[in-house]
Amino acid sequence: MKPTDPARVWTADPSAWAVWAAYAVPLCVLPSALWRLSLVFTDNAVTQWYMIFLSALSMGLALLTLGLVHGWGQRCPRWLPRVGGRRIPARPVVRVALIGGWSLVAICVYFLLNHRFHLVQSTWVGIGDDEPVHPTPGWEVLRYYAPMLGWGPLVIAVAADYGRRAAIGRRMEKP
């Protein structure tokens, strides 16, 4: 296979630490997703769809991080119409991953600073008039969200490794 072959996927292997970090991302998200899903069976029906959606969305996004260290993250699946089998350009992937990672870091920093210094005084905002006021969550709830503090930095690290490997692949493709 020639280096300029369009069917070629760059083959620079991910760093061992990047593979571990990519697999750690879903593990960081899993406790909060399972806790939210457990509320589906105990909470009222108004928030059930929201809890299921939020759990599925967060786990789906976390699992996408694995594509940054596996070959399936470099090429669209063949079963997709029109784009099946095409290479996924690395630069937009890295940009989206870095934006997502830095957004997660910013959200966590905002939450921690607001929790400590009360930058924004807020009261409970429910969905609808009949939504009950819930108490501020304590450690019994926050312990499920504490592992999510690692989500953003891990995504940033894995995206940086993906970008490094893509740059190596681009250099290998040049004649």
C-alpha positions, 0 to 999 in steps of 0.5 A: 500500500502506497503512503498516498493511498486514500484507503490508508489509515495512519498507523502511528500507535497510541501511547500506552497512557493514552489508551488507559486514559481513553478507557478511564473516561467512560469509567469516570462517567459511569457512576453518575450515569448509573446513579441517574438511572437508579432515580428512574425507578424511585423518582417521579415520572416527570424527570424519568425521560431526562435522567435516561437521556442525560445518562445515555448522552454522557455515556455515549460521549464518553465512549466516543473517546475510545475512537481516539485510540482505536482504528474505528475512530479514523474511518467512517463505518462502511454501512453509513450511506455516502460517507461509509469507508471514508477517512475522518479528518484528524484536525476537526476531530482534535478540535472538537475533542479539545473544545469538549474537554476544555468545556468540561474543565470550565464547567467543573471549575465554575461549579467548584468555585461557585460552590466554594465562593457562592459567585452566583446565588441561585435558588431551585428552578423546577420544571413546572409549577408542581415540581417539588423543591429538592434539598441541596445535594450532599456528599451522598450525591456528589460522590457519584459526580466526583469522578467526572472531574477527571473527564475533561483533563483525560479527554484533552490528554487523549486528544493531544495524543491523537493530534500527535499521531495524526501529525506523524501520519501526515508526515509519513504521507508526504512524498 
